[in-house]
Amino acid sequence: MTPEAAGPYRKSSYSGQNNNCVEVAPTSDGGRSVRDSKDTNRPSLRFAPAPWRAFLRSC
């Protein structure tokens, strides 16, 4: 079963007015769901908790 977004999608405060960015929401398993802010009807990418934490550590 794929975890669903469990919270609202949020966009970075660094996003400009042109809407070319991604939105991130927590998932029911503690991971994250990432989608394109220009086309929110397309499927999102889902990351399990461990890979998401690894991504954040690498930034």
MMTF fields as JSON, N, C-alpha, C and O atoms, coordinates in Angstrom:
{
  "mmtfVersion": "1.0.0",
  "mmtfProducer": "UNKNOWN",
  "numBonds": 235,
  "numAtoms": 236,
  "numGroups": 59,
  "numChains": 1,
  "numModels": 1,
  "chainsPerModel": [1],
  "groupsPerChain": [59],
  "chainIdList": ["A"],
  "bondAtomList": [4, 2, 8, 6, 12, 10, 16, 14, 20, 18, 24, 22, 28, 26, 32, 30, 36, 34, 40, 38, 44, 42, 48, 46, 52, 50, 56, 54, 60, 58, 64, 62, 68, 66, 72, 70, 76, 74, 80, 78, 84, 82, 88, 86, 92, 90, 96, 94, 100, 98, 104, 102, 108, 106, 112, 110, 116, 114, 120, 118, 124, 122, 128, 126, 132, 130, 136, 134, 140, 138, 144, 142, 148, 146, 152, 150, 156, 154, 160, 158, 164, 162, 168, 166, 172, 170, 176, 174, 180, 178, 184, 182, 188, 186, 192, 190, 196, 194, 200, 198, 204, 202, 208, 206, 212, 210, 216, 214, 220, 218, 224, 222, 228, 226, 232, 230],
  "bondOrderList": [1, 1, 1, 1, 1, 1, 1, 1, 1, 1, 1, 1, 1, 1, 1, 1, 1, 1, 1, 1, 1, 1, 1, 1, 1, 1, 1, 1, 1, 1, 1, 1, 1, 1, 1, 1, 1, 1, 1, 1, 1, 1, 1, 1, 1, 1, 1, 1, 1, 1, 1, 1, 1, 1, 1, 1, 1, 1],
  "groupList": [{"groupName": "MET", "atomNameList": ["N", "CA", "C", "O"], "elementList": ["N", "C", "C", "O"], "formalChargeList": [0, 0, 0, 0], "bondAtomList": [1, 0, 2, 1, 3, 2], "bondOrderList": [1, 1, 2], "singleLetterCode": "M", "chemCompType": "L-PEPTIDE LINKING"}, {"groupName": "THR", "atomNameList": ["N", "CA", "C", "O"], "elementList": ["N", "C", "C", "O"], "formalChargeList": [0, 0, 0, 0], "bondAtomList": [1, 0, 2, 1, 3, 2], "bondOrderList": [1, 1, 2], "singleLetterCode": "T", "chemCompType": "L-PEPTIDE LINKING"}, {"groupName": "PRO", "atomNameList": ["N", "CA", "C", "O"], "elementList": ["N", "C", "C", "O"], "formalChargeList": [0, 0, 0, 0], "bondAtomList": [1, 0, 2, 1, 3, 2], "bondOrderList": [1, 1, 2], "singleLetterCode": "P", "chemCompType": "L-PEPTIDE LINKING"}, {"groupName": "GLU", "atomNameList": ["N", "CA", "C", "O"], "elementList": ["N", "C", "C", "O"], "formalChargeList": [0, 0, 0, 0], "bondAtomList": [1, 0, 2, 1, 3, 2], "bondOrderList": [1, 1, 2], "singleLetterCode": "E", "chemCompType": "L-PEPTIDE LINKING"}, {"groupName": "ALA", "atomNameList": ["N", "CA", "C", "O"], "elementList": ["N", "C", "C", "O"], "formalChargeList": [0, 0, 0, 0], "bondAtomList": [1, 0, 2, 1, 3, 2], "bondOrderList": [1, 1, 2], "singleLetterCode": "A", "chemCompType": "L-PEPTIDE LINKING"}, {"groupName": "GLY", "atomNameList": ["N", "CA", "C", "O"], "elementList": ["N", "C", "C", "O"], "formalChargeList": [0, 0, 0, 0], "bondAtomList": [1, 0, 2, 1, 3, 2], "bondOrderList": [1, 1, 2], "singleLetterCode": "G", "chemCompType": "PEPTIDE LINKING"}, {"groupName": "TYR", "atomNameList": ["N", "CA", "C", "O"], "elementList": ["N", "C", "C", "O"], "formalChargeList": [0, 0, 0, 0], "bondAtomList": [1, 0, 2, 1, 3, 2], "bondOrderList": [1, 1, 2], "singleLetterCode": "Y", "chemCompType": "L-PEPTIDE LINKING"}, {"groupName": "ARG", "atomNameList": ["N", "CA", "C", "O"], "elementList": ["N", "C", "C", "O"], "formalChargeList": [0, 0, 0, 0], "bondAtomList": [1, 0, 2, 1, 3, 2], "bondOrderList": [1, 1, 2], "singleLetterCode": "R", "chemCompType": "L-PEPTIDE LINKING"}, {"groupName": "LYS", "atomNameList": ["N", "CA", "C", "O"], "elementList": ["N", "C", "C", "O"], "formalChargeList": [0, 0, 0, 0], "bondAtomList": [1, 0, 2, 1, 3, 2], "bondOrderList": [1, 1, 2], "singleLetterCode": "K", "chemCompType": "L-PEPTIDE LINKING"}, {"groupName": "SER", "atomNameList": ["N", "CA", "C", "O"], "elementList": ["N", "C", "C", "O"], "formalChargeList": [0, 0, 0, 0], "bondAtomList": [1, 0, 2, 1, 3, 2], "bondOrderList": [1, 1, 2], "singleLetterCode": "S", "chemCompType": "L-PEPTIDE LINKING"}, {"groupName": "GLN", "atomNameList": ["N", "CA", "C", "O"], "elementList": ["N", "C", "C", "O"], "formalChargeList": [0, 0, 0, 0], "bondAtomList": [1, 0, 2, 1, 3, 2], "bondOrderList": [1, 1, 2], "singleLetterCode": "Q", "chemCompType": "L-PEPTIDE LINKING"}, {"groupName": "ASN", "atomNameList": ["N", "CA", "C", "O"], "elementList": ["N", "C", "C", "O"], "formalChargeList": [0, 0, 0, 0], "bondAtomList": [1, 0, 2, 1, 3, 2], "bondOrderList": [1, 1, 2], "singleLetterCode": "N", "chemCompType": "L-PEPTIDE LINKING"}, {"groupName": "CYS", "atomNameList": ["N", "CA", "C", "O"], "elementList": ["N", "C", "C", "O"], "formalChargeList": [0, 0, 0, 0], "bondAtomList": [1, 0, 2, 1, 3, 2], "bondOrderList": [1, 1, 2], "singleLetterCode": "C", "chemCompType": "L-PEPTIDE LINKING"}, {"groupName": "VAL", "atomNameList": ["N", "CA", "C", "O"], "elementList": ["N", "C", "C", "O"], "formalChargeList": [0, 0, 0, 0], "bondAtomList": [1, 0, 2, 1, 3, 2], "bondOrderList": [1, 1, 2], "singleLetterCode": "V", "chemCompType": "L-PEPTIDE LINKING"}, {"groupName": "ASP", "atomNameList": ["N", "CA", "C", "O"], "elementList": ["N", "C", "C", "O"], "formalChargeList": [0, 0, 0, 0], "bondAtomList": [1, 0, 2, 1, 3, 2], "bondOrderList": [1, 1, 2], "singleLetterCode": "D", "chemCompType": "L-PEPTIDE LINKING"}, {"groupName": "LEU", "atomNameList": ["N", "CA", "C", "O"], "elementList": ["N", "C", "C", "O"], "formalChargeList": [0, 0, 0, 0], "bondAtomList": [1, 0, 2, 1, 3, 2], "bondOrderList": [1, 1, 2], "singleLetterCode": "L", "chemCompType": "L-PEPTIDE LINKING"}, {"groupName": "PHE", "atomNameList": ["N", "CA", "C", "O"], "elementList": ["N", "C", "C", "O"], "formalChargeList": [0, 0, 0, 0], "bondAtomList": [1, 0, 2, 1, 3, 2], "bondOrderList": [1, 1, 2], "singleLetterCode": "F", "chemCompType": "L-PEPTIDE LINKING"}, {"groupName": "TRP", "atomNameList": ["N", "CA", "C", "O"], "elementList": ["N", "C", "C", "O"], "formalChargeList": [0, 0, 0, 0], "bondAtomList": [1, 0, 2, 1, 3, 2], "bondOrderList": [1, 1, 2], "singleLetterCode": "W", "chemCompType": "L-PEPTIDE LINKING"}],
  "groupTypeList": [0, 1, 2, 3, 4, 4, 5, 2, 6, 7, 8, 9, 9, 6, 9, 5, 10, 11, 11, 11, 12, 13, 3, 13, 4, 2, 1, 9, 14, 5, 5, 7, 9, 13, 7, 14, 9, 8, 14, 1, 11, 7, 2, 9, 15, 7, 16, 4, 2, 4, 2, 17, 7, 4, 16, 15, 7, 9, 12],
  "groupIdList": [1, 2, 3, 4, 5, 6, 7, 8, 9, 10, 11, 12, 13, 14, 15, 16, 17, 18, 19, 20, 21, 22, 23, 24, 25, 26, 27, 28, 29, 30, 31, 32, 33, 34, 35, 36, 37, 38, 39, 40, 41, 42, 43, 44, 45, 46, 47, 48, 49, 50, 51, 52, 53, 54, 55, 56, 57, 58, 59],
  "secStructList": [7, 7, 7, 7, 5, 7, 1, 7, 7, 3, 3, 7, 6, 6, 7, 7, 6, 6, 7, 7, 1, 3, 3, 3, 3, 3, 5, 6, 6, 1, 7, 3, 3, 3, 3, 3, 6, 6, 7, 6, 6, 1, 7, 7, 3, 3, 3, 7, 2, 2, 2, 2, 2, 2, 2, 2, 2, 2, 7],
  "xCoordList": [0.84, 0.0, 0.889, 1.801, 0.635, 1.397, 0.852, -0.351, 1.718, 1.242, 0.718, 1.277, -0.335, -0.941, -0.435, 0.043, -0.546, -0.209, -1.119, -2.338, -0.524, -1.278, -1.44, -2.092, -0.87, -0.963, -1.04, -0.983, -1.166, -1.238, 0.113, 1.167, 0.06, 1.284, 1.748, 0.943, 3.065, 3.637, 4.681, 5.409, 4.73, 5.696, 6.739, 6.411, 7.962, 9.033, 8.743, 8.177, 9.133, 8.984, 9.94, 9.794, 10.914, 11.84, 11.275, 11.917, 10.114, 9.507, 9.148, 8.682, 9.373, 9.028, 7.569, 6.808, 7.194, 5.825, 5.517, 4.348, 6.534, 6.304, 5.795, 5.458, 5.736, 5.147, 5.932, 5.361, 7.212, 8.055, 8.765, 9.951, 8.037, 8.636, 7.925, 7.017, 8.35, 7.72, 7.017, 7.326, 6.074, 5.373, 5.619, 5.71, 5.725, 6.034, 4.986, 4.572, 4.556, 3.605, 4.075, 4.665, 3.815, 4.13, 3.204, 2.069, 3.688, 2.856, 2.504, 3.098, 1.556, 1.059, 2.117, 1.956, 3.2, 4.261, 5.463, 6.48, 5.361, 6.469, 7.393, 8.369, 7.115, 7.912, 7.392, 6.789, 7.628, 7.165, 6.65, 7.106, 5.695, 5.143, 5.525, 5.332, 6.063, 6.549, 5.826, 5.732, 5.31, 4.6, 4.991, 5.555, 4.685, 4.954, 3.847, 2.666, 4.217, 3.209, 2.448, 1.356, 3.011, 2.323, 1.235, 0.299, 1.342, 0.383, 0.114, 0.661, -0.717, -0.965, -1.827, -2.003, -2.362, -3.164, -2.309, -2.798, -1.057, -0.163, 0.232, 0.162, 0.644, 1.07, 2.269, 3.112, 2.317, 3.441, 4.505, 4.244, 5.706, 6.781, 6.689, 6.481, 6.839, 6.749, 8.066, 8.67, 8.504, 9.763, 9.495, 8.798, 10.049, 9.954, 10.757, 11.58, 10.532, 11.209, 12.74, 13.352, 13.368, 14.839, 15.449, 16.379, 14.97, 15.539, 15.301, 16.147, 14.162, 13.895, 14.892, 15.419, 15.154, 16.137, 17.525, 18.269, 17.883, 19.185, 19.283, 20.329, 18.211, 18.184, 18.416, 19.226, 17.714, 17.857, 19.268, 19.804, 19.87, 21.237, 22.228, 23.258, 21.932, 22.867, 22.775, 23.626, 21.769, 21.589, 22.494, 22.464],
  "yCoordList": [-1.176, 0.0, 1.244, 1.351, 2.166, 3.408, 4.43, 4.687, 5.015, 6.012, 7.254, 7.696, 7.79, 8.995, 10.235, 10.158, 11.372, 12.64, 12.812, 12.682, 13.105, 13.2, 14.648, 14.906, 15.558, 16.959, 17.828, 17.325, 19.102, 19.993, 20.068, 19.944, 20.269, 20.51, 21.927, 22.855, 22.081, 23.395, 23.711, 22.837, 24.972, 25.456, 26.29, 26.961, 26.253, 27.001, 28.502, 29.029, 29.165, 30.625, 31.305, 32.495, 30.562, 31.102, 31.032, 31.502, 30.467, 30.347, 31.728, 32.599, 31.898, 33.164, 33.193, 32.27, 34.224, 34.392, 33.56, 33.42, 32.998, 32.25, 30.833, 30.133, 30.399, 29.104, 27.902, 26.821, 28.06, 26.951, 26.325, 26.564, 25.532, 24.946, 23.644, 23.202, 23.053, 21.832, 22.116, 23.086, 21.257, 21.318, 19.996, 18.945, 20.054, 18.881, 18.726, 19.704, 17.479, 17.175, 15.935, 15.036, 15.882, 14.661, 13.529, 13.771, 12.299, 11.137, 10.4, 10.647, 9.517, 8.8, 7.924, 7.553, 7.586, 6.754, 7.568, 6.994, 8.898, 9.743, 10.163, 10.872, 9.745, 10.151, 11.464, 12.262, 11.678, 12.902, 12.605, 11.679, 13.411, 13.379, 14.696, 15.761, 14.638, 15.823, 15.916, 14.936, 17.115, 17.3, 18.62, 19.503, 18.735, 19.936, 20.951, 20.633, 22.154, 23.165, 23.661, 24.212, 23.473, 23.905, 22.933, 23.327, 21.674, 20.656, 19.7, 18.599, 20.124, 19.351, 18.117, 17.318, 17.942, 16.748, 15.554, 14.425, 15.793, 14.69, 13.915, 14.451, 12.674, 11.878, 12.522, 13.163, 12.337, 12.877, 11.793, 10.604, 12.234, 11.309, 11.088, 12.034, 9.861, 9.566, 9.001, 8.143, 9.5, 9.083, 8.516, 9.131, 7.343, 6.744, 7.606, 8.414, 7.448, 8.304, 8.295, 9.363, 7.131, 7.071, 7.764, 8.552, 7.508, 8.229, 9.74, 10.517, 10.16, 11.597, 12.237, 13.314, 11.571, 12.11, 12.157, 13.114, 11.13, 11.118, 12.286, 12.928, 12.565, 13.703, 15.006, 15.833, 15.188, 16.429, 16.576, 17.683, 15.477, 15.552, 15.94, 16.548, 15.598, 15.874, 17.311, 17.745, 18.039, 19.424, 20.392, 21.591],
  "zCoordList": [0.0, 0.0, 0.0, 0.819, -0.894, -0.997, -0.003, 0.015, 0.825, 1.776, 1.064, 0.06, 1.588, 1.011, 1.736, 2.868, 1.072, 1.715, 2.925, 2.815, 4.077, 5.316, 5.78, 6.792, 5.071, 5.461, 4.225, 3.103, 4.42, 3.254, 2.539, 3.162, 1.247, 0.487, 0.782, 0.862, 0.944, 1.203, 0.148, -0.322, -0.205, -1.183, -0.44, 0.538, -0.886, -0.261, -0.276, -1.233, 0.78, 0.837, -0.147, -0.426, -0.673, -1.661, -3.083, -4.022, -3.247, -4.571, -5.104, -4.37, -6.381, -7.011, -7.445, -7.153, -8.122, -8.594, -9.83, -10.188, -10.501, -11.739, -11.504, -12.459, -10.245, -9.894, -10.415, -10.558, -10.701, -11.152, -9.958, -9.734, -9.203, -8.012, -7.66, -8.364, -6.577, -6.101, -4.783, -4.092, -4.453, -3.177, -2.461, -3.096, -1.137, -0.326, 0.761, 1.383, 0.986, 2.06, 2.802, 2.203, 4.108, 4.853, 4.42, 4.009, 4.513, 4.205, 5.497, 6.547, 5.407, 6.579, 7.248, 8.411, 6.532, 7.117, 7.584, 7.973, 7.554, 7.985, 6.868, 7.114, 5.649, 4.497, 3.936, 4.654, 2.655, 2.009, 0.611, -0.059, 0.195, -1.149, -1.813, -1.225, -3.028, -3.735, -5.067, -5.806, -5.371, -6.644, -7.289, -6.643, -8.564, -9.357, -9.079, -9.218, -8.694, -8.369, -9.595, -9.46, -10.79, -12.004, -12.435, -13.131, -12.036, -12.467, -11.307, -11.259, -10.394, -9.173, -9.403, -8.483, -10.593, -10.899, -11.327, -11.36, -11.649, -12.027, -10.785, -9.678, -10.942, -9.778, -9.074, -9.702, -7.782, -7.007, -6.832, -7.016, -6.474, -6.115, -4.618, -3.859, -4.195, -2.765, -2.281, -2.925, -1.125, -0.523, 0.855, 1.662, 1.126, 2.455, 3.431, 3.0, 4.737, 5.707, 5.625, 5.636, 5.543, 5.534, 4.31, 4.477, 3.097, 1.953, 2.024, 1.583, 2.574, 2.695, 3.666, 3.391, 4.814, 5.769, 5.139, 5.356, 4.354, 3.674, 2.7, 2.608, 1.978, 1.054, 1.813, 1.396, 2.917, 3.697, 4.256, 4.295, 4.686, 5.205, 4.113, 4.403, 2.872, 1.788, 1.277, 0.501, 1.697, 1.226, 1.948, 1.669]
}
